[in-house]
Amino acid sequence: MSKTVPLGDIAAFDDEADVIVIGYGIAGACAALEARRSGGDVLVIERASAGGGSSALSSGLFYFGGGTAVQQAAGYDDSAENMYRFMVASMGMEQANHIRRYCDDNVAHFDWMEAQGVPFERSYYPDKAVFILSTEGLMSTGNEKVWPFRDIATPVPRGHQVQMAGESPGAGAMTPLLARCEEEGVRASHDSIATALIVDEAGGAAGVAIRQTGQDRYYRARRGVVIATGGFGVNKEMLARYFPGLPDTAEPLGTPYTDGSGILLGTAAGAATSGMDGMIATASIYPPGQLIKGIIVNTLGQRFVAEDSYHGRTASFIMEQPGQRAFLIVDADIFAYPEITTAHHELIDGFETVEEMEARLELPSGSLARTMASYNRHAAQGRDPLFNKHPDWLKPLDKGPWAAFDISFNRSNYLYITLGGLKITSDAQVLDGKGAVIPGLYAAGACTAHIPRCGKSYASGMSLGPGSYFGRVAGRVAMGNSAPLSGAAGA
Ligand SMILES: Cc1cc2nc3c(=O)[nH]c(=O)nc-3n(C[C@H](O)[C@H](O)[C@H](O)COP(=O)(O)OP(=O)(O)OC[C@H]3O[C@@H](n4cnc5c(N)ncnc54)[C@H](O)[C@@H]3O)c2cc1C
């Protein structure tokens, strides 16, 4: 799996195509569709018996903005510039080119997605949630309202959920995309695992070696190979290397094929990786939203994050605390159990006094009492000088009895996806260790470095959104199509 096959070693190819796409999730399907529409003969290699990947299992949230039809219908003004300002502020400048391109094309990309038959309801879900089982098309899924970002860009919701009730609206995106591919003549080879890239004398990608029903086969790619194989959340060796402190209680999200095989195919051909130590983990305290009015403290009895942060941001800060431990403290006014029961945030107990709670949590003497006194004093004035938690979520925690939930990273059940992967240009071309493009090799989706480098800057939808967009870019660029992206069907 970690080798390449020299082109000259192959006496005869079993098949050939202009563009070979490895992996039939959202990135692969979008790449295949665009390569096909750019005039290519396209072959998708998929390890499972059907397309869909983790994309089909997902909550179907796309991070779209810039003034989409759904945002407009819900009464939100957004622009490419506003979206760009938020994204570079929260996700950093390192991938500013990718962000610029993504934001500038976002409305057209949203329109394209709908034109393929991926539906988004013109409605807004106003409450704090991680995912919803109903069909509203728009919800807030990031840190837009969190300080300092709310002062840098106008906060607007950008989580666009595919219109499909239930736990896996991602299937509502994959079904029409796979149907379009099939209708338009994209060929697919299922139950076929890509085992190596075939490389020419110049080091460029010239094809793919696959294993199918126990046989090795060799497929020639005349124009390019697109790797779209997803993340590496189930690869134990890679996890041990990049996340040495990952506790056994953390669980990967995705199919069993989320094993980083495409990243290894790429690196064997000289590709560079980026952001490999990035992950978004989640075990949200909300819903219900009222729990955000509580405070989160570490084993020193100190707050360390604005509690109104996106759940992945909160989780990232929890991971960094001493012993990866954290407690959610609430008073009688706001007491409720976290609704996402799979997170397994254990209720430690209820307490008549803060001192009792402090002792039971084994916090340094006086630490929690000091933290709460200061928090309560400022909350009564509608302020949070430590972390600037939004005034909507501030209230003094002064109504006993009090309760504590254990929300430690290594006690609760955090679910994660990996964010690092192959390094690509904003044209989805794979880069080598010296920053040069590897000829004929493209990549998109969760096998590439996500725009957000860690859970602190992630927003739900930042995998499906850019994965679909850069998948399209990859398919086009592989076919030499430099026409601007358009929102029209088939364009
Ligand atoms: C429950 C859940 C909820 C989620 N919710 C969201 C959400 O709402 N929004 C969001 O943005 N993200 C979400 N995610 C994450 C997101 O779904 C994935 O990061 C994203 O779907 C990755 O898309 P992809 O096309 O890169 O990979 P995938 O969709 O995983 O597709 C990769 C494909 O490649 C195939 N493959 C792998 N290796 C090989 C190989 N060697 N040869 C041939 N084929 C191979 C796989 O079988 C798979 O079909 C969620 C994930 C899960 C599991």
The ligand as an ORCA input file, in Angstrom:
! r2SCAN-3c Opt
* xyz 0 1
  C     -22.029     10.595     11.524
  C     -21.220     11.642     10.789
  C     -21.707     12.941     10.714
  C     -20.982     13.911     10.017
  N     -21.556     15.119      9.799
  C     -20.915     16.018      9.001
  C     -21.581     17.202      8.600
  O     -22.754     17.420      8.890
  N     -20.882     18.092      7.837
  C     -19.586     17.867      7.440
  O     -19.013     18.715      6.761
  N     -18.963     16.719      7.781
  C     -19.603     15.788      8.510
  N     -18.995     14.607      8.798
  C     -17.655     14.350      8.224
  C     -17.821     14.093      6.729
  O     -18.908     13.231      6.506
  C     -16.580     13.498      6.086
  O     -15.421     14.162      6.522
  C     -16.738     13.645      4.572
  O     -17.914     12.965      4.183
  C     -15.560     13.129      3.827
  O     -15.905     13.100      2.459
  P     -14.915     12.407      1.442
  O     -15.556     12.424      0.110
  O     -13.592     13.032      1.562
  O     -14.761     10.926      2.010
  P     -15.838      9.746      2.117
  O     -17.218     10.234      2.009
  O     -15.489      8.935      3.305
  O     -15.546      8.897      0.810
  C     -14.319      8.219      0.640
  C     -14.566      6.972     -0.170
  O     -13.316      6.414     -0.538
  C     -13.386      5.010     -0.409
  N     -12.014      4.525     -0.250
  C     -11.190      4.706      0.823
  N      -9.991      4.170      0.576
  C     -10.045      3.631     -0.677
  C      -9.121      2.933     -1.490
  N      -7.851      2.694     -1.105
  N      -9.523      2.493     -2.710
  C     -10.791      2.717     -3.136
  N     -11.712      3.382     -2.406
  C     -11.333      3.843     -1.193
  C     -14.281      4.776      0.772
  O     -14.845      3.483      0.749
  C     -15.309      5.899      0.604
  O     -16.428      5.476     -0.147
  C     -19.706     13.602      9.457
  C     -19.223     12.297      9.532
  C     -19.992     11.311     10.149
  C     -19.517      9.893     10.088
*
